Every structure is written in C-alpha cells, then in structure tokens.
C-alpha cells in the first residue's frame, strides 16, 4: 500500500536561490529533512514490528508491505492523509524483450524530423542539443540499439548514476517492452531519427509493459532528481 502523509514539505522559497547547484541542494535537503522528521514515528513502529517499508521524500510518503490489519492501524495515525493501493502487477507471459522490426539505421533524415523542421534547425543554427542530458523513465532502454547506444552517458562513465531499475534490479540498460527505446530514439536517435541527436541519456525503469505503481514512479523521479546533482544517497 502507498501511504501519503498529511504534512507535505513547502520548498517554494528555493526559487529565490539563483545558483542552480545551490538551489538543487537546498531543495534536496529540505525535502529529506522534512520526510525524516515527519516519518520518524511510523518508521520506528515499522522497524520494531518487522514491517517492510520504503520511505520517499519527493512526495512525503511510504510504500508499506502489509495487509488489512496494517491498513486499519495506519488509518488511525494522525499523520496519515490517505492510503492507496500500490500493487506490483506483472503481465503474462513472462518477461521477454520485444525489439521493433527495424534494427539498422540508413543515415537519412526521417519523416518525423523533416515534418517538424528539426533538420533545418540543425543546418541553419547548428543546434543539436549537445549539452543536454535526457532523463528517460519508461519501460527501459535497449542500450545496444545502434541509434541510441553511443548517446548513453554510461558508455564513458559506467552504469552507476546512469541506469536504475527498481523493477528487476538490472545493472545495465535493457528494455522488456520496447516503448522506452522508441521514445528515446524519437528524442535523440542518431542519423536522422531523433530531434536532438547530440544529446545524452540516462534511464530508469518505472513500468514494465505499461504496468507500474506510485512507488515505482517515485523511484525513478527521485533517481533523476538525485542524479541532477550526482548525489550518492542510500535511497534515490
């Protein structure tokens, strides 16, 4: 179950901080300090009773592994706002990679690029977004696909801080559904496929063939949030 607390952090004051790194640090510190303090009572109870849980800070919430009795108890707690289901559904048949029918690239400008005029921006303004890193949260990304392999930031830096899979704990880019590979290609696919072909990407698996839950989405949001300033934290 996904337990949302009443007291949500107000970090609106951080917009006044001009320096980006300082602003990100201040937001992270305020969010985590608030979550640690307001969740302390529940965490202490869960630790003493052996109930498994995962705390979150981007939304002041917790994913709790428990049944009806735990739910009824949580509804009596004054700090709890509401409880919603957080099932980890899995589709059948078993996981299996589903690549598209095109696995090679011909180097020509594709119709999707020409119809929005992205190739004109490349040619006339020499803008291909080489300074941008895309945070992709989807079904995963096929890191071996030739259109996007070289743009993966982990090619040069390694998979740490560039790939996260809260579904299956895989350690390198993969895609069991294909959708994330498709959207990554639309964004930055090489040789006429993507809009920003010089951009880099990092990835996170927040759903498996369109199945997910609030906690998995937050896992990826917190991962991308933390990686924006390369924080090394126990839980994204």
C-alpha positions, 0 to 999 in steps of 0.5 A, spaced: 500 500 500 502 507 498 501 511 504 501 519 503 502 523 509 498 529 511 504 534 512 507 535 505 514 539 505 513 547 502 520 548 498 517 554 494 522 559 497 528 555 493 526 559 487 529 565 490 536 561 490 539 563 483 545 558 483 542 552 480 547 547 484 545 551 490 538 551 489 538 543 487 541 542 494 537 546 498 531 543 495 534 536 496 535 537 503 529 540 505 525 535 502 529 529 506 529 533 512 522 534 512 520 526 510 525 524 516 522 528 521 515 527 519 516 519 518 520 518 524 514 515 528 511 510 523 518 508 521 520 506 528 513 502 529 515 499 522 522 497 524 520 494 531 514 490 528 518 487 522 514 491 517 517 492 510 517 499 508 520 504 503 520 511 505 520 517 499 521 524 500 519 527 493 512 526 495 512 525 503 510 518 503 511 510 504 510 504 500 508 499 506 508 491 505 502 489 509 495 487 509 488 489 512 490 489 519 496 494 517 491 498 513 486 499 519 492 501 524 495 506 519 488 509 518 488 511 525 495 515 525 494 522 525 499 523 520 496 519 515 492 523 509 490 517 505 492 510 503 492 507 496 493 501 493 500 500 490 500 493 487 506 490 483 502 487 477 506 483 472 503 481 465 503 474 462 507 471 459 513 472 462 518 477 461 521 477 454 524 483 450 520 485 444 525 489 439 521 493 433 522 490 426 527 495 424 534 494 427 539 498 422 539 505 421 540 508 413 543 515 415 537 519 412 533 524 415 526 521 417 519 523 416 518 525 423 524 530 423 523 533 416 515 534 418 517 538 424 523 542 421 528 539 426 533 538 420 533 545 418 534 547 425 540 543 425 543 546 418 541 553 419 543 554 427 547 548 428 543 546 434 543 539 436 542 539 443 549 537 445 549 539 452 543 536 454 542 530 458 535 526 457 532 523 463 528 517 460 523 513 465 519 508 461 519 501 460 527 501 459 532 502 454 535 497 449 542 500 450 545 496 444 540 499 439 545 502 434 541 509 434 541 510 441 547 506 444 553 511 443 548 517 446 548 513 453 552 517 458 554 510 461 558 508 455 564 513 458 562 513 465 559 506 467 552 504 469 552 507 476 548 514 476 546 512 469 541 506 469 536 504 475 531 499 475 527 498 481 523 493 477 528 487 476 534 490 479 538 490 472 545 493 472 545 495 465 540 498 460 535 493 457 528 494 455 522 488 456 517 492 452 520 496 447 516 503 448 522 506 452 527 505 446 522 508 441 521 514 445 528 515 446 530 514 439 524 519 437 528 524 442 535 523 440 536 517 435 542 518 431 542 519 423 536 522 422 531 519 427 531 523 433 530 531 434 536 532 438 541 527 436 547 530 440 544 529 446 545 524 452 541 519 456 540 516 462 534 511 464 530 508 469 525 503 469 518 505 472 513 500 468 514 494 465 509 493 459 505 499 461 504 496 468 507 500 474 505 503 481 506 510 485 512 507 488 515 505 482 514 512 479 517 515 485 523 511 484 525 513 478 523 521 479 527 521 485 533 517 481 533 523 476 532 528 481 538 525 485 542 524 479 541 532 477 546 533 482 550 526 482 548 525 489 550 518 492 544 517 497 542 510 500 535 511 497 534 515 490 
